[in-house]
Amino acid sequence: MPDKKRCGWCEGDELYEYYHDKEWGVPVYGDDKLFEFLILETFQAGLSWITVLRKRENFRKAFDQFNYKKIANYKQSKIDLLLQDAGIIRNKLKINATVTNAQAFIKIQEEFGSFSKYIWGFVNGKPIKNTFNSLEDIPANSPLSNTISKDLKKRGFKFVGTTVVYAHMQATGMVNDHIRDCFRYNEV
C-alpha cells in the first residue's frame, strides 16, 4: 500500500507494516487474544516490538498457543525447556512471570467473568481515540496506564509496568494511537 500513509514506526519492514495494517489498534475483546498480547508485551519490556513480532510464531508454539490454563500449570521441567528454546526470548524472569501472569489472569476471570470485562472496564468498554499528529506526540504511558499497571501488580501480575500496559492498550485497541493522517486512524 505505497499510496497509503502509515504511522512512521512501521514503515520499511513488511512484517511491521502487516501488523500495523491488520492488528495494531484494532479492539480486542477475546480473552485468548488479550492474554497473547499481554504475554508478548511482557517479553517486549526493554526490547523492540519488532524483535518480539519476529518470534511470535515461536512463542505461540513454545507457550502452547498462549493457552493460559496450560501455562498456569507449567512445572519447572517445562520452564527449563523454555529456557533452552532459542526461538523465543530466553529470559528466566519473564518466563516465570508468564506462568504467574497466567495464574493471575485466571483469578481475574473468576472475579469479573472475563479478563476482557476487567480490562475494558477501565475505558467503559470503548476505545479512547487520541488525536496525535506525529509519532513524537504519542506518549509511552498515561495516567490510565499507571492506574491499570498498579491494579495488575496488586493482583499479582509481573512485568506490567506502565509502559508495558500502555503498549498493551495500543495493541489491543483500548487506545487508538494511529496518527491522524494514517489510513488506519478512522478505520479502527
Backbone bond lengths (Angstrom), bond angles and torsions (degrees), N, CA, C in turn:
res aa  C-N    CA-C-N  psi(-1)  N-CA   C-N-CA  omega(-1)  CA-C   N-CA-C  phi
1 M - - - 1.451 - - 1.525 110.88 -
2 P 1.309 117.22 60.41 1.456 119.53 -176.58 1.525 113.06 -64.51
3 D 1.334 118.20 -22.92 1.460 120.90 -178.42 1.529 112.22 -83.68
4 K 1.314 117.72 -7.69 1.464 121.14 -178.47 1.520 110.36 -101.32
5 K 1.316 114.94 137.79 1.462 121.16 179.28 1.522 109.02 -81.59
6 R 1.329 116.03 129.63 1.456 122.60 177.72 1.516 109.84 -115.91
7 C 1.319 114.90 165.62 1.461 120.56 169.27 1.530 107.29 -62.76
8 G 1.302 116.96 133.99 1.459 121.84 -172.68 1.518 115.81 -61.41
9 W 1.340 117.89 -24.49 1.463 119.62 -175.42 1.521 113.62 -63.95
10 C 1.329 117.77 -20.95 1.468 119.58 -175.09 1.525 113.21 -103.21
11 E 1.308 117.92 -10.45 1.463 120.83 -171.27 1.523 112.56 -66.88
12 G 1.334 113.91 137.58 1.457 120.12 174.64 1.520 114.65 97.40
13 D 1.312 117.87 -4.96 1.463 121.14 177.75 1.525 107.82 -128.21
14 E 1.316 116.36 119.82 1.466 121.01 -174.33 1.534 112.71 -58.73
15 L 1.330 117.65 -43.26 1.462 121.25 179.52 1.521 110.99 -64.88
16 Y 1.324 115.67 -44.37 1.468 121.19 178.44 1.528 110.90 -61.31
17 E 1.333 116.52 -44.69 1.468 121.03 -179.61 1.527 110.80 -63.63
18 Y 1.322 116.90 -41.32 1.465 120.15 178.74 1.532 109.97 -62.67
19 Y 1.327 116.41 -46.61 1.468 120.94 178.87 1.532 110.15 -59.07
20 H 1.314 116.75 -45.99 1.466 121.96 178.55 1.529 111.23 -59.59
21 D 1.337 115.90 -46.18 1.460 121.24 -174.34 1.532 113.65 -72.93
22 K 1.318 117.37 -28.68 1.464 120.73 -172.55 1.531 114.81 -110.35
23 E 1.333 118.59 -29.32 1.459 119.87 -171.40 1.519 115.67 -121.22
24 W 1.329 116.78 -47.56 1.462 120.38 -169.51 1.523 111.62 -60.04
25 G 1.297 115.37 122.31 1.453 120.65 177.20 1.514 115.11 88.33
26 V 1.329 117.69 -4.08 1.467 120.99 177.64 1.537 107.21 -79.61
27 P 1.326 118.02 125.80 1.463 119.81 -179.14 1.531 112.83 -56.96
28 V 1.328 114.74 127.95 1.463 123.28 179.95 1.520 107.71 -114.67
29 Y 1.327 115.89 122.23 1.466 120.58 -179.23 1.525 113.34 -114.86
30 G 1.311 117.46 -10.36 1.460 120.75 -179.19 1.518 111.87 -81.44
31 D 1.318 116.39 133.65 1.459 120.45 -178.35 1.522 113.40 -59.36
32 D 1.331 117.56 -38.44 1.469 119.77 -178.79 1.526 111.21 -60.07
33 K 1.318 116.60 -46.83 1.466 121.03 -178.61 1.534 111.12 -71.63
34 L 1.329 117.10 -37.34 1.465 120.08 176.80 1.527 110.15 -60.99
35 F 1.329 116.72 -40.32 1.462 120.06 178.43 1.528 110.48 -66.45
36 E 1.319 116.81 -43.57 1.467 119.97 178.51 1.526 110.45 -55.35
37 F 1.327 116.93 -49.71 1.462 119.27 -179.69 1.520 111.95 -64.59
38 L 1.312 117.51 -36.37 1.464 120.49 178.46 1.526 110.11 -61.60
39 I 1.316 116.71 -43.68 1.462 120.50 179.84 1.531 110.58 -67.71
40 L 1.312 117.24 -45.55 1.466 119.81 179.79 1.528 110.94 -61.77
41 E 1.327 117.00 -41.58 1.468 119.99 178.41 1.527 110.51 -65.04
42 T 1.321 117.13 -36.04 1.462 121.28 177.30 1.528 110.19 -60.11
43 F 1.320 116.39 -45.81 1.466 119.95 179.80 1.523 111.85 -70.24
44 Q 1.320 117.31 -22.81 1.456 120.71 -179.58 1.521 111.93 -74.42
45 A 1.320 118.36 -22.27 1.468 121.40 -176.82 1.531 110.67 -47.52
46 G 1.322 115.73 119.74 1.455 121.78 179.84 1.520 114.51 84.17
47 L 1.316 117.60 -2.02 1.464 122.36 -179.77 1.520 109.38 -125.26
48 S 1.320 116.34 176.33 1.461 119.66 176.66 1.526 109.48 -87.50
49 W 1.325 115.96 151.17 1.459 120.83 -179.35 1.526 111.04 -64.06
50 I 1.317 117.61 -34.83 1.466 119.75 -178.87 1.524 110.80 -62.95
51 T 1.331 117.34 -32.63 1.470 120.96 177.44 1.519 109.86 -60.18
52 V 1.328 116.20 -45.89 1.460 121.42 179.95 1.529 110.43 -69.81
53 L 1.312 116.43 -42.95 1.459 120.97 -178.22 1.530 111.06 -59.36
54 R 1.316 116.73 -39.15 1.465 120.31 179.34 1.525 112.40 -67.74
55 K 1.310 116.89 -22.39 1.463 121.56 -179.90 1.534 112.31 -103.26
56 R 1.304 117.30 6.52 1.463 121.87 -173.66 1.526 113.14 -55.02
57 E 1.318 117.47 -46.84 1.466 120.08 -179.65 1.520 111.05 -65.29
58 N 1.323 116.69 -36.26 1.464 119.92 176.52 1.531 110.33 -65.13
59 F 1.325 116.62 -41.39 1.467 120.54 175.96 1.529 110.31 -60.59
60 R 1.315 115.46 -42.70 1.471 120.51 -178.47 1.535 110.23 -59.21
61 K 1.333 116.40 -45.19 1.472 120.30 179.17 1.523 110.98 -68.00
62 A 1.308 116.37 -46.42 1.466 121.04 -175.78 1.524 112.52 -64.37
63 F 1.329 116.45 -35.45 1.462 121.48 -176.53 1.534 112.14 -106.00
64 D 1.320 116.14 39.57 1.469 121.37 172.42 1.522 113.36 47.80
65 Q 1.333 115.95 50.54 1.471 121.96 178.55 1.532 111.83 59.39
66 F 1.326 116.80 29.05 1.476 123.96 -178.68 1.532 111.53 60.53
67 N 1.322 115.90 33.90 1.457 121.14 178.63 1.533 108.36 -77.25
68 Y 1.329 115.73 100.62 1.469 120.23 -174.02 1.526 112.63 -64.21
69 K 1.325 118.37 -26.77 1.469 120.24 177.57 1.525 110.86 -67.21
70 K 1.328 116.40 -40.51 1.469 120.07 175.85 1.521 110.74 -69.61
71 I 1.324 115.76 -46.34 1.467 120.55 -176.99 1.524 111.05 -60.21
72 A 1.317 117.78 -38.02 1.466 121.92 -179.29 1.525 111.80 -60.60
73 N 1.330 116.56 -21.56 1.462 120.98 -178.22 1.529 113.80 -107.57
74 Y 1.331 117.43 12.55 1.461 119.82 178.98 1.529 110.05 -58.99
75 K 1.317 114.22 137.02 1.460 122.09 175.86 1.531 108.48 -97.56
76 Q 1.297 116.16 171.49 1.469 121.03 -178.98 1.523 111.29 -58.61
77 S 1.319 117.88 -34.34 1.469 120.36 -179.99 1.530 111.19 -61.26
78 K 1.336 117.48 -39.78 1.471 121.28 177.63 1.531 110.01 -68.66
79 I 1.310 116.75 -41.71 1.469 120.73 178.15 1.526 110.07 -60.59
80 D 1.342 116.58 -41.57 1.468 120.61 178.10 1.529 111.19 -62.03
81 L 1.337 117.07 -38.79 1.472 120.24 176.46 1.530 110.92 -64.32
82 L 1.316 116.47 -42.17 1.467 120.31 179.29 1.521 111.04 -62.58
83 L 1.311 117.09 -36.72 1.467 121.25 179.44 1.532 112.09 -66.75
84 Q 1.331 116.81 -17.95 1.465 122.00 178.11 1.525 112.56 -96.77
85 D 1.326 117.88 -6.07 1.465 122.96 -174.15 1.531 110.56 -82.52
86 A 1.315 116.42 104.46 1.468 121.78 -178.09 1.527 112.61 -69.05
87 G 1.317 117.75 -12.12 1.463 121.28 -179.14 1.515 113.78 -79.17
88 I 1.324 116.98 -12.49 1.466 120.91 179.75 1.527 109.48 -119.20
89 I 1.303 116.02 179.27 1.460 121.43 174.39 1.525 106.26 -84.63
90 R 1.319 116.39 114.15 1.461 121.39 -172.39 1.528 111.33 -91.73
91 N 1.296 114.57 69.42 1.458 121.22 178.80 1.528 107.23 -107.71
92 K 1.327 115.71 115.01 1.471 120.68 -174.80 1.526 112.10 -58.20
93 L 1.320 117.07 -42.53 1.464 119.85 -179.03 1.529 111.35 -64.69
94 K 1.324 116.59 -39.97 1.464 120.06 -179.71 1.527 111.66 -71.92
95 I 1.305 117.13 -36.63 1.467 120.18 177.21 1.527 109.64 -65.48
96 N 1.320 116.85 -46.33 1.469 119.80 177.06 1.526 111.06 -62.49
97 A 1.330 116.67 -38.11 1.464 120.88 178.64 1.530 110.65 -63.67
98 T 1.318 117.56 -33.32 1.464 120.99 178.55 1.528 110.58 -61.89
99 V 1.319 116.85 -41.20 1.465 121.27 178.01 1.529 109.32 -66.52
100 T 1.311 116.80 -47.47 1.467 121.65 178.72 1.519 110.77 -60.18
101 N 1.328 116.70 -42.82 1.467 120.77 -179.04 1.528 111.93 -67.48
102 A 1.313 117.38 -33.98 1.468 120.04 176.44 1.528 109.74 -64.33
103 Q 1.312 116.65 -40.75 1.469 120.75 178.33 1.531 110.81 -65.25
104 A 1.325 116.49 -43.57 1.468 120.88 179.22 1.529 110.95 -67.52
105 F 1.317 116.71 -35.76 1.469 123.07 178.06 1.528 109.79 -59.47
106 I 1.319 116.25 -45.56 1.469 121.69 179.81 1.528 110.32 -64.68
107 K 1.304 117.39 -38.62 1.474 120.19 178.05 1.530 110.84 -63.24
108 I 1.322 117.06 -39.26 1.468 120.34 177.12 1.529 110.09 -65.33
109 Q 1.323 116.99 -41.20 1.467 120.15 176.96 1.527 110.55 -58.28
110 E 1.313 115.65 -43.14 1.468 120.02 -179.31 1.527 110.85 -64.44
111 E 1.331 116.83 -37.91 1.463 120.75 -178.29 1.526 113.00 -76.16
112 F 1.330 116.85 -41.74 1.466 121.20 -172.02 1.528 114.11 -105.89
113 G 1.312 117.32 -7.48 1.466 120.45 -176.51 1.518 112.10 94.47
114 S 1.323 116.87 -30.48 1.466 123.24 174.18 1.520 108.49 -164.82
115 F 1.325 115.56 155.58 1.458 119.52 174.39 1.517 109.33 -66.27
116 S 1.332 116.13 -34.93 1.458 121.59 179.85 1.530 111.29 -57.60
117 K 1.322 117.34 -46.35 1.473 120.17 178.51 1.519 110.72 -59.92
118 Y 1.319 115.37 -41.45 1.469 120.36 179.51 1.535 110.92 -62.78
119 I 1.340 116.71 -57.96 1.469 120.18 -171.78 1.525 111.77 -69.12
120 W 1.345 117.20 -41.26 1.460 120.16 179.85 1.524 111.67 -72.72
121 G 1.314 117.03 -17.35 1.462 120.65 176.17 1.523 112.30 -62.54
122 F 1.319 116.61 -24.52 1.468 120.58 179.04 1.528 112.22 -69.11
123 V 1.343 116.80 -20.46 1.472 121.38 179.50 1.529 110.78 -122.12
124 N 1.314 116.07 22.76 1.470 122.05 -179.61 1.525 112.78 54.12
125 G 1.329 116.30 32.64 1.461 121.29 175.10 1.513 115.73 78.27
126 K 1.334 117.84 1.56 1.468 120.68 -176.12 1.524 110.88 -126.67
127 P 1.328 116.85 138.74 1.455 120.22 178.88 1.538 112.34 -61.91
128 I 1.295 115.18 146.32 1.468 121.93 172.29 1.528 106.10 -88.54
129 K 1.313 116.53 122.82 1.467 120.49 -179.53 1.524 108.52 -99.17
130 N 1.313 115.08 105.10 1.461 120.11 178.70 1.527 110.36 -81.87
131 T 1.313 116.55 166.69 1.464 121.27 -176.48 1.528 110.24 -129.09
132 F 1.317 115.35 59.64 1.459 120.56 -179.71 1.518 110.46 -85.24
133 N 1.324 115.04 138.41 1.470 120.61 -179.28 1.520 113.32 -96.48
134 S 1.330 116.99 -17.60 1.470 119.85 -179.73 1.523 108.94 -148.62
135 L 1.322 114.98 162.66 1.463 120.03 178.90 1.521 111.57 -60.96
136 E 1.319 115.91 -32.86 1.467 120.24 -179.47 1.530 112.04 -64.38
137 D 1.314 117.20 -23.32 1.465 121.62 -179.61 1.535 113.11 -78.44
138 I 1.326 116.59 -20.78 1.464 120.48 -174.61 1.524 109.13 -77.68
139 P 1.329 116.89 125.71 1.467 119.90 -178.91 1.528 112.19 -78.12
140 A 1.325 115.03 161.96 1.466 120.90 175.34 1.528 110.73 -86.15
141 N 1.325 115.77 -17.11 1.463 121.24 178.09 1.520 107.72 -159.85
142 S 1.328 115.40 178.76 1.463 120.19 -177.62 1.527 108.50 -150.90
143 P 1.319 117.34 166.52 1.469 118.42 174.24 1.535 111.76 -55.72
144 L 1.337 117.47 -36.71 1.458 119.96 179.19 1.532 111.15 -68.08
145 S 1.326 117.92 -41.76 1.474 118.97 178.28 1.530 110.39 -65.71
146 N 1.339 117.04 -30.97 1.471 120.21 173.98 1.524 110.27 -61.70
147 T 1.330 116.33 -45.88 1.463 121.96 -179.11 1.526 111.17 -63.08
148 I 1.334 116.31 -47.09 1.471 120.36 -179.32 1.522 110.10 -64.46
149 S 1.322 116.88 -43.33 1.464 121.33 179.33 1.526 110.77 -57.42
150 K 1.309 116.87 -47.33 1.471 120.62 179.73 1.519 110.92 -61.78
151 D 1.317 116.93 -40.71 1.465 119.88 -179.10 1.530 110.90 -68.53
152 L 1.322 117.25 -41.96 1.464 120.01 177.96 1.527 110.88 -62.17
153 K 1.320 116.86 -43.37 1.467 120.52 178.87 1.525 110.60 -62.67
154 K 1.318 116.27 -41.27 1.466 120.83 177.93 1.529 110.55 -59.92
155 R 1.319 115.77 -30.70 1.463 121.27 -179.18 1.527 112.49 -89.57
156 G 1.322 117.52 7.22 1.459 121.80 173.24 1.511 117.06 100.37
157 F 1.331 118.38 0.77 1.464 120.49 179.88 1.531 110.78 -72.08
158 K 1.327 115.30 150.92 1.465 123.28 178.01 1.534 109.27 -119.42
159 F 1.327 116.07 154.93 1.471 123.05 179.01 1.527 111.40 56.60
160 V 1.304 116.73 41.14 1.463 121.42 178.87 1.532 109.58 -124.27
161 G 1.319 115.17 51.33 1.451 119.66 174.90 1.517 110.65 -65.88
162 T 1.302 115.60 171.46 1.470 120.84 -174.23 1.529 113.23 -59.91
163 T 1.328 118.24 -34.61 1.468 120.82 179.19 1.523 110.94 -71.28
164 V 1.322 117.48 -41.58 1.467 121.36 176.52 1.530 109.48 -62.12
165 V 1.322 116.83 -43.81 1.466 120.65 -179.94 1.520 110.67 -64.16
166 Y 1.339 117.30 -41.37 1.462 118.79 179.56 1.535 110.79 -64.54
167 A 1.327 116.76 -40.64 1.470 120.10 177.04 1.531 110.22 -61.83
168 H 1.326 116.39 -37.95 1.466 120.44 176.85 1.528 110.22 -64.74
169 M 1.315 116.84 -41.75 1.469 121.18 178.08 1.531 110.72 -61.09
170 Q 1.332 116.51 -40.82 1.462 120.72 178.64 1.528 110.85 -66.39
171 A 1.327 116.02 -48.04 1.464 120.79 -176.08 1.518 111.93 -62.95
172 T 1.341 116.77 -37.38 1.467 120.77 -174.71 1.520 112.94 -96.76
173 G 1.326 117.21 9.65 1.456 121.06 173.46 1.517 116.02 77.72
174 M 1.309 117.74 11.80 1.469 118.77 174.78 1.525 109.90 -65.91
175 V 1.333 115.15 -30.13 1.464 121.25 171.03 1.525 107.66 -127.68
176 N 1.302 116.22 141.17 1.458 121.72 174.59 1.520 106.31 -98.81
177 D 1.328 115.64 102.06 1.458 120.71 -179.96 1.523 112.73 -108.03
178 H 1.336 116.68 19.68 1.464 118.00 169.35 1.527 106.41 -64.55
179 I 1.331 116.20 138.83 1.462 117.81 177.75 1.529 108.27 -66.74
180 R 1.328 115.88 155.98 1.474 120.62 -169.65 1.523 114.30 -61.74
181 D 1.334 117.72 -28.50 1.467 117.74 179.71 1.529 113.28 -95.49
182 C 1.319 117.05 8.79 1.463 121.78 174.16 1.525 108.48 -76.07
183 F 1.328 117.24 139.71 1.460 120.06 -178.33 1.523 112.44 -63.23
184 R 1.333 118.70 -21.12 1.466 121.45 -179.68 1.528 112.84 -85.41
185 Y 1.313 118.35 -11.75 1.470 121.75 -174.89 1.529 111.46 -53.84
186 N 1.311 117.70 -51.20 1.465 120.71 -178.93 1.522 113.31 -85.63
187 E 1.329 117.05 -17.13 1.458 120.30 179.35 1.535 112.71 -73.48
188 V 1.323 116.56 -31.46 1.465 118.57 -179.09 1.510 109.73 -100.86
